[in-house]
Amino acid sequence: MSAFTLLLIIVCVLSIWATVDLFMEIRKGDKFELWWVFIFMLFPFVGPVIYFQYKY
């Protein structure tokens, strides 16, 4: 497994985790900023990283 493949796997897992976390926040009914959905759609690989930096 090359380093590039490992990086892609980590980014995909992070993206899935951030998406699930985002929809759990929506489901709880907490204050939710709709613009996060657009960031995830426009930047599928960088959006989750920005989301976790903002959240934690």
NORDA-V681099 format. One record per residue. N is the residue number from 1. SS is DSSP state (H for helix, E for strand, - for the rest). OMEGA is omega in whole degrees, 0 to 359 (* if undefined). NEAR is the number of other C-alpha atoms within 10 Angstrom. Layout:
N,SS,OMEGA,NEAR
N,SS,OMEGA,NEAR
This chain:
1,-,181,5
2,-,180,6
3,H,179,8
4,H,178,9
5,H,178,10
6,H,178,11
7,H,178,11
8,H,178,12
9,H,179,12
10,H,180,11
11,H,178,17
12,H,178,15
13,H,178,13
14,H,179,18
15,H,178,20
16,H,180,13
17,H,180,13
18,H,179,19
19,H,178,19
20,H,179,12
21,H,179,15
22,H,181,17
23,H,173,13
24,H,176,12
25,H,178,13
26,H,183,14
27,H,179,10
28,H,179,9
29,-,177,9
30,-,177,9
31,-,187,8
32,-,176,13
33,-,184,9
34,-,183,9
35,H,176,9
36,H,179,16
37,H,179,14
38,H,176,11
39,H,179,16
40,H,181,19
41,H,181,11
42,H,183,11
43,-,186,13
44,-,181,16
45,-,182,16
46,-,182,14
47,H,179,21
48,H,178,25
49,H,178,17
50,H,180,15
51,H,181,18
52,H,175,13
53,H,180,9
54,H,185,8
55,H,185,7
56,-,*,5
